[in-house]
Amino acid sequence: MPRGPAAGWIPGHWAKGEPVKPHPPTHLIMKMKASIATAWYVLAFAVAGGGAALQGAPKESVFATKPLGITVSIKMDGPYMEAADLQVICLFKHKVSGDVYNGAAKETDAHLNGILSALRNRGEFVGELGETFLLRPTEGSIPAKRFMVIGLGDESMLSLHSLEVVGRIAAREAVRLNATHLAWAPVIRDEGNTTIEVGAGDRTFVEQLLSAYDTEKRLEAQGLAPSFAISTLVIEAGPTYFDSAVKQVGEGIQSEMEHLSKRDAAPYSGTGK
């Protein structure tokens, strides 16, 4: 007398006389794929970073100077790995023909359960230059407390000016949201674009972030804004671009602080007389 199917098998589904096990739910398959991809991504960081990631800490270069009191560093991790108060990335204006997701862009979207691609495909985040959206990642997705996307506009129009805008927005949003630990990943290369050298883009972003933050601190000093301080800024970079980012961001910090020291120190508002 034939035996019935074992527990957990779907009755009536057979292949060569053997019962077929049910497929895992789709969302679990996505999670497993994301976990596998992340493991390879971390391994790549570890190889390029002298094995630091395998020892529990991604490679990181911390600048000795603390511009405006901010500890700035270049860190070899992705935007889905940093436990920031506010994690920021950039995305181009949505293309009807399809958006490009590689590397960190693809993994971030996967860890966020497809929310980036969903908002873009539905036309609910267009990605115009300076356009933003903010979300609170679900538990277990990424470690950042809040996640912001800043639009880069049409890809054909990308320039350093685009990143100047992004840097100023990131500074003011961090202040508005009381985000003491800020992290940024451009993910421009991961969207298939090579127009801007990565280190140059990182330098531009940091320079303009410091410029906008300096204004915020001056407003605070004059009693025109609440007291708040960004304590740390992490610029996330992959292994290929790490050294260039360290060099050019360091030069940018020095240059921008020299520029800020020459700003007019007079109060913004007069006495009214």
C-alpha positions as a Markdown table, in Angstrom:
| # | Residue | x | y | z |
|---|---|---|---|---|
| 1 | Met | 0.0 | 0.0 | 0.0 |
| 2 | Pro | 1.6 | 3.4 | -1.0 |
| 3 | Arg | 2.6 | 5.8 | 1.7 |
| 4 | Gly | 1.1 | 9.3 | 1.8 |
| 5 | Pro | 3.3 | 12.4 | 1.3 |
| 6 | Ala | 5.6 | 13.5 | 4.1 |
| 7 | Ala | 4.6 | 16.5 | 6.3 |
| 8 | Gly | 5.2 | 19.8 | 4.6 |
| 9 | Trp | 4.8 | 18.5 | 1.0 |
| 10 | Ile | 2.0 | 19.7 | -1.2 |
| 11 | Pro | -0.5 | 16.8 | -1.9 |
| 12 | Gly | -1.1 | 16.2 | -5.6 |
| 13 | His | 2.2 | 17.6 | -6.8 |
| 14 | Trp | 4.6 | 14.9 | -7.9 |
| 15 | Ala | 7.8 | 14.8 | -10.0 |
| 16 | Lys | 9.0 | 11.3 | -11.0 |
| 17 | Gly | 7.0 | 9.8 | -8.2 |
| 18 | Glu | 8.3 | 12.1 | -5.5 |
| 19 | Pro | 6.3 | 14.9 | -3.8 |
| 20 | Val | 7.4 | 18.5 | -4.5 |
| 21 | Lys | 8.2 | 20.8 | -1.6 |
| 22 | Pro | 6.4 | 24.2 | -1.6 |
| 23 | His | 8.4 | 27.2 | -2.8 |
| 24 | Pro | 9.4 | 29.8 | -0.2 |
| 25 | Pro | 7.4 | 33.0 | -0.2 |
| 26 | Thr | 8.7 | 35.7 | -2.7 |
| 27 | His | 9.7 | 38.2 | 0.0 |
| 28 | Leu | 11.9 | 35.5 | 1.7 |
| 29 | Ile | 13.6 | 34.8 | -1.7 |
| 30 | Met | 14.4 | 38.5 | -2.0 |
| 31 | Lys | 15.8 | 38.6 | 1.5 |
| 32 | Met | 18.0 | 35.6 | 0.8 |
| 33 | Lys | 19.3 | 37.1 | -2.5 |
| 34 | Ala | 20.1 | 40.4 | -0.7 |
| 35 | Ser | 21.9 | 38.6 | 2.1 |
| 36 | Ile | 24.1 | 36.6 | -0.4 |
| 37 | Ala | 24.9 | 39.8 | -2.4 |
| 38 | Thr | 25.7 | 41.7 | 0.8 |
| 39 | Ala | 28.1 | 38.9 | 1.8 |
| 40 | Trp | 30.0 | 39.3 | -1.5 |
| 41 | Tyr | 30.0 | 43.1 | -1.2 |
| 42 | Val | 31.5 | 42.9 | 2.3 |
| 43 | Leu | 34.0 | 40.4 | 1.1 |
| 44 | Ala | 35.1 | 42.8 | -1.7 |
| 45 | Phe | 35.6 | 45.5 | 0.9 |
| 46 | Ala | 37.6 | 43.2 | 3.1 |
| 47 | Val | 40.0 | 42.2 | 0.3 |
| 48 | Ala | 40.6 | 45.8 | -0.7 |
| 49 | Gly | 40.8 | 47.1 | 2.8 |
| 50 | Gly | 43.5 | 44.7 | 4.1 |
| 51 | Gly | 41.0 | 42.4 | 5.8 |
| 52 | Ala | 39.6 | 45.0 | 8.1 |
| 53 | Ala | 36.0 | 44.1 | 7.4 |
| 54 | Leu | 36.7 | 40.5 | 8.3 |
| 55 | Gln | 37.9 | 41.7 | 11.6 |
| 56 | Gly | 34.6 | 43.5 | 12.2 |
| 57 | Ala | 35.4 | 47.0 | 11.2 |
| 58 | Pro | 35.4 | 48.4 | 7.6 |
| 59 | Lys | 38.4 | 50.4 | 6.5 |
| 60 | Glu | 38.0 | 54.0 | 7.5 |
| 61 | Ser | 40.2 | 57.1 | 7.2 |
| 62 | Val | 39.3 | 59.8 | 9.8 |
| 63 | Phe | 40.6 | 63.4 | 9.2 |
| 64 | Ala | 42.6 | 64.9 | 12.1 |
| 65 | Thr | 41.0 | 68.3 | 11.6 |
| 66 | Lys | 37.4 | 68.7 | 12.7 |
| 67 | Pro | 35.9 | 71.3 | 10.5 |
| 68 | Leu | 33.2 | 73.2 | 12.4 |
| 69 | Gly | 33.5 | 70.6 | 15.1 |
| 70 | Ile | 32.5 | 67.7 | 12.8 |
| 71 | Thr | 34.5 | 64.5 | 12.7 |
| 72 | Val | 34.7 | 63.7 | 9.0 |
| 73 | Ser | 35.8 | 60.3 | 7.6 |
| 74 | Ile | 35.9 | 58.2 | 4.5 |
| 75 | Lys | 34.6 | 54.8 | 5.2 |
| 76 | Met | 34.6 | 51.7 | 3.0 |
| 77 | Asp | 31.0 | 50.6 | 3.5 |
| 78 | Gly | 27.7 | 51.0 | 1.7 |
| 79 | Pro | 24.6 | 53.0 | 2.5 |
| 80 | Tyr | 22.8 | 50.0 | 3.8 |
| 81 | Met | 25.5 | 49.3 | 6.4 |
| 82 | Glu | 26.0 | 52.5 | 8.4 |
| 83 | Ala | 24.1 | 53.1 | 11.7 |
| 84 | Ala | 23.6 | 56.8 | 10.9 |
| 85 | Asp | 20.9 | 59.1 | 12.3 |
| 86 | Leu | 20.4 | 60.1 | 8.7 |
| 87 | Gln | 21.7 | 58.2 | 5.6 |
| 88 | Val | 21.6 | 60.1 | 2.4 |
| 89 | Ile | 22.0 | 58.9 | -1.2 |
| 90 | Cys | 21.4 | 60.4 | -4.6 |
| 91 | Leu | 19.3 | 59.2 | -7.6 |
| 92 | Phe | 18.9 | 60.5 | -11.1 |
| 93 | Lys | 15.6 | 61.6 | -12.6 |
| 94 | His | 13.5 | 58.5 | -13.4 |
| 95 | Lys | 13.8 | 57.1 | -16.9 |
| 96 | Val | 10.7 | 55.5 | -18.4 |
| 97 | Ser | 13.0 | 53.2 | -20.3 |
| 98 | Gly | 14.3 | 51.9 | -16.9 |
| 99 | Asp | 16.6 | 53.0 | -14.1 |
| 100 | Val | 20.1 | 51.5 | -13.6 |
| 101 | Tyr | 20.8 | 49.7 | -10.3 |
| 102 | Asn | 24.2 | 48.2 | -9.7 |
| 103 | Gly | 26.4 | 47.6 | -6.7 |
| 104 | Ala | 25.4 | 49.7 | -3.7 |
| 105 | Ala | 22.3 | 51.1 | -5.4 |
| 106 | Lys | 20.9 | 47.7 | -6.1 |
| 107 | Glu | 21.7 | 46.3 | -2.7 |
| 108 | Thr | 20.2 | 49.3 | -0.9 |
| 109 | Asp | 17.0 | 48.9 | -2.9 |
| 110 | Ala | 16.9 | 45.2 | -2.0 |
| 111 | His | 17.5 | 45.9 | 1.7 |
| 112 | Leu | 14.7 | 48.4 | 1.6 |
| 113 | Asn | 12.4 | 45.8 | 0.0 |
| 114 | Gly | 12.2 | 47.6 | -3.3 |
| 115 | Ile | 10.9 | 50.9 | -2.1 |
| 116 | Leu | 13.3 | 53.0 | -4.2 |
| 117 | Ser | 12.4 | 51.3 | -7.4 |
| 118 | Ala | 8.7 | 51.3 | -6.5 |
| 119 | Leu | 8.5 | 55.1 | -5.9 |
| 120 | Arg | 10.4 | 55.8 | -9.1 |
| 121 | Asn | 8.5 | 53.4 | -11.3 |
| 122 | Arg | 5.2 | 54.8 | -10.0 |
| 123 | Gly | 6.2 | 58.4 | -10.7 |
| 124 | Glu | 5.9 | 59.3 | -7.0 |
| 125 | Phe | 9.6 | 60.3 | -6.8 |
| 126 | Val | 10.7 | 61.9 | -10.0 |
| 127 | Gly | 14.2 | 62.8 | -9.0 |
| 128 | Glu | 14.4 | 66.4 | -10.1 |
| 129 | Leu | 17.6 | 68.2 | -8.9 |
| 130 | Gly | 17.1 | 68.9 | -5.2 |
| 131 | Glu | 13.9 | 66.9 | -4.8 |
| 132 | Thr | 13.9 | 64.8 | -1.7 |
| 133 | Phe | 12.0 | 62.1 | 0.1 |
| 134 | Leu | 12.5 | 60.8 | 3.6 |
| 135 | Leu | 11.6 | 57.5 | 5.2 |
| 136 | Arg | 12.1 | 55.5 | 8.4 |
| 137 | Pro | 13.5 | 52.1 | 7.4 |
| 138 | Thr | 11.6 | 49.1 | 8.7 |
| 139 | Glu | 13.2 | 47.1 | 11.5 |
| 140 | Gly | 15.8 | 44.7 | 10.2 |
| 141 | Ser | 16.2 | 46.3 | 6.8 |
| 142 | Ile | 19.1 | 48.8 | 7.3 |
| 143 | Pro | 20.7 | 50.2 | 10.5 |
| 144 | Ala | 20.1 | 53.9 | 9.6 |
| 145 | Lys | 17.4 | 55.6 | 11.7 |
| 146 | Arg | 16.2 | 57.7 | 8.7 |
| 147 | Phe | 17.0 | 57.4 | 5.0 |
| 148 | Met | 16.8 | 60.3 | 2.5 |
| 149 | Val | 17.1 | 60.4 | -1.2 |
| 150 | Ile | 18.1 | 63.6 | -3.0 |
| 151 | Gly | 17.4 | 63.9 | -6.7 |
| 152 | Leu | 20.2 | 64.6 | -9.1 |
| 153 | Gly | 18.0 | 65.7 | -12.0 |
| 154 | Asp | 18.4 | 64.5 | -15.6 |
| 155 | Glu | 21.5 | 62.3 | -15.9 |
| 156 | Ser | 22.6 | 64.2 | -19.1 |
| 157 | Met | 22.8 | 67.4 | -17.0 |
| 158 | Leu | 25.0 | 66.0 | -14.2 |
| 159 | Ser | 27.8 | 68.3 | -13.1 |
| 160 | Leu | 29.6 | 69.3 | -10.0 |
| 161 | His | 26.9 | 72.0 | -9.5 |
| 162 | Ser | 24.5 | 69.1 | -9.0 |
| 163 | Leu | 26.5 | 67.9 | -6.0 |
| 164 | Glu | 26.9 | 71.4 | -4.7 |
| 165 | Val | 23.1 | 71.5 | -4.4 |
| 166 | Val | 23.0 | 68.1 | -2.8 |
| 167 | Gly | 25.7 | 69.1 | -0.2 |
| 168 | Arg | 23.7 | 72.2 | 0.9 |
| 169 | Ile | 20.5 | 70.2 | 1.2 |
| 170 | Ala | 22.1 | 67.4 | 3.2 |
| 171 | Ala | 23.5 | 69.9 | 5.7 |
| 172 | Arg | 20.2 | 71.7 | 6.2 |
| 173 | Glu | 18.2 | 68.5 | 6.4 |
| 174 | Ala | 20.6 | 67.1 | 9.0 |
| 175 | Val | 20.0 | 70.3 | 11.1 |
| 176 | Arg | 16.3 | 70.2 | 10.6 |
| 177 | Leu | 16.1 | 66.5 | 11.6 |
| 178 | Asn | 18.6 | 66.8 | 14.5 |
| 179 | Ala | 20.8 | 64.1 | 12.9 |
| 180 | Thr | 24.1 | 64.2 | 14.7 |
| 181 | His | 25.5 | 61.3 | 12.8 |
| 182 | Leu | 25.2 | 61.9 | 9.0 |
| 183 | Ala | 26.3 | 59.5 | 6.3 |
| 184 | Trp | 26.3 | 60.0 | 2.5 |
| 185 | Ala | 26.9 | 57.8 | -0.5 |
| 186 | Pro | 26.6 | 59.3 | -4.0 |
| 187 | Val | 26.0 | 55.9 | -5.7 |
| 188 | Ile | 26.4 | 57.7 | -9.0 |
| 189 | Arg | 28.8 | 55.0 | -10.3 |
| 190 | Asp | 26.3 | 52.4 | -9.2 |
| 191 | Glu | 23.7 | 54.0 | -11.5 |
| 192 | Gly | 26.0 | 53.5 | -14.5 |
| 193 | Asn | 27.4 | 57.1 | -14.7 |
| 194 | Thr | 31.1 | 58.0 | -15.0 |
| 195 | Thr | 30.8 | 61.7 | -15.8 |
| 196 | Ile | 32.3 | 63.0 | -12.5 |
| 197 | Glu | 35.4 | 61.6 | -10.9 |
| 198 | Val | 34.3 | 60.1 | -7.5 |
| 199 | Gly | 36.8 | 62.0 | -5.4 |
| 200 | Ala | 36.0 | 65.3 | -7.0 |
| 201 | Gly | 32.3 | 64.7 | -6.4 |
| 202 | Asp | 32.9 | 63.9 | -2.8 |
| 203 | Arg | 35.0 | 67.0 | -2.3 |
| 204 | Thr | 32.3 | 69.2 | -3.8 |
| 205 | Phe | 29.7 | 67.7 | -1.6 |
| 206 | Val | 31.7 | 68.2 | 1.6 |
| 207 | Glu | 32.7 | 71.8 | 0.7 |
| 208 | Gln | 29.1 | 72.8 | 0.2 |
| 209 | Leu | 27.9 | 70.9 | 3.2 |
| 210 | Leu | 30.4 | 72.8 | 5.4 |
| 211 | Ser | 29.4 | 76.1 | 3.7 |
| 212 | Ala | 25.7 | 75.6 | 4.5 |
| 213 | Tyr | 26.4 | 74.3 | 8.0 |
| 214 | Asp | 28.6 | 77.3 | 8.8 |
| 215 | Thr | 25.6 | 79.5 | 7.9 |
| 216 | Glu | 23.4 | 77.4 | 10.2 |
| 217 | Lys | 25.9 | 77.8 | 13.1 |
| 218 | Arg | 26.1 | 81.6 | 12.5 |
| 219 | Leu | 22.3 | 81.8 | 12.7 |
| 220 | Glu | 22.4 | 79.8 | 15.9 |
| 221 | Ala | 25.0 | 82.1 | 17.4 |
| 222 | Gln | 22.8 | 85.1 | 16.6 |
| 223 | Gly | 19.8 | 83.6 | 18.3 |
| 224 | Leu | 18.1 | 83.0 | 15.0 |
| 225 | Ala | 18.1 | 79.2 | 15.0 |
| 226 | Pro | 17.9 | 76.5 | 17.7 |
| 227 | Ser | 21.1 | 75.0 | 19.1 |
| 228 | Phe | 22.2 | 71.9 | 17.3 |
| 229 | Ala | 25.5 | 70.2 | 16.2 |
| 230 | Ile | 26.4 | 67.6 | 13.6 |
| 231 | Ser | 29.0 | 65.5 | 15.3 |
| 232 | Thr | 30.1 | 63.0 | 12.6 |
| 233 | Leu | 30.0 | 62.9 | 8.8 |
| 234 | Val | 30.8 | 59.6 | 7.0 |
| 235 | Ile | 31.4 | 59.6 | 3.3 |
| 236 | Glu | 30.9 | 56.1 | 2.0 |
| 237 | Ala | 33.2 | 54.9 | -0.8 |
| 238 | Gly | 33.9 | 51.6 | -2.5 |
| 239 | Pro | 37.4 | 50.1 | -2.7 |
| 240 | Thr | 38.2 | 51.5 | -6.1 |
| 241 | Tyr | 37.6 | 55.1 | -5.1 |
| 242 | Phe | 38.6 | 55.1 | -1.5 |
| 243 | Asp | 42.1 | 56.7 | -1.8 |
| 244 | Ser | 40.9 | 59.4 | -4.2 |
| 245 | Ala | 38.1 | 60.3 | -1.9 |
| 246 | Val | 40.5 | 60.6 | 1.1 |
| 247 | Lys | 42.9 | 62.8 | -0.9 |
| 248 | Gln | 40.4 | 65.1 | -2.4 |
| 249 | Val | 38.0 | 65.5 | 0.6 |
| 250 | Gly | 41.0 | 66.3 | 2.7 |
| 251 | Glu | 42.0 | 69.1 | 0.3 |
| 252 | Gly | 38.4 | 70.3 | 0.1 |
| 253 | Ile | 38.1 | 70.6 | 3.9 |
| 254 | Gln | 41.3 | 72.7 | 4.0 |
| 255 | Ser | 40.2 | 74.9 | 1.1 |
| 256 | Glu | 36.7 | 75.5 | 2.4 |
| 257 | Met | 37.7 | 76.3 | 5.9 |
| 258 | Glu | 40.1 | 78.9 | 4.6 |
| 259 | His | 37.2 | 80.4 | 2.5 |
| 260 | Leu | 34.8 | 80.4 | 5.5 |
| 261 | Ser | 37.4 | 82.2 | 7.7 |
| 262 | Lys | 37.0 | 85.2 | 5.3 |
| 263 | Arg | 33.2 | 85.4 | 5.6 |
| 264 | Asp | 31.6 | 88.6 | 6.8 |
| 265 | Ala | 31.2 | 88.2 | 10.6 |
| 266 | Ala | 28.6 | 91.0 | 10.8 |
| 267 | Pro | 25.1 | 90.0 | 12.1 |
| 268 | Tyr | 22.6 | 89.0 | 9.4 |
| 269 | Ser | 19.9 | 91.3 | 10.8 |
| 270 | Gly | 20.3 | 95.0 | 11.5 |
| 271 | Thr | 19.0 | 96.9 | 14.5 |
| 272 | Gly | 16.2 | 98.4 | 12.5 |
| 273 | Lys | 17.6 | 102.0 | 13.0 |
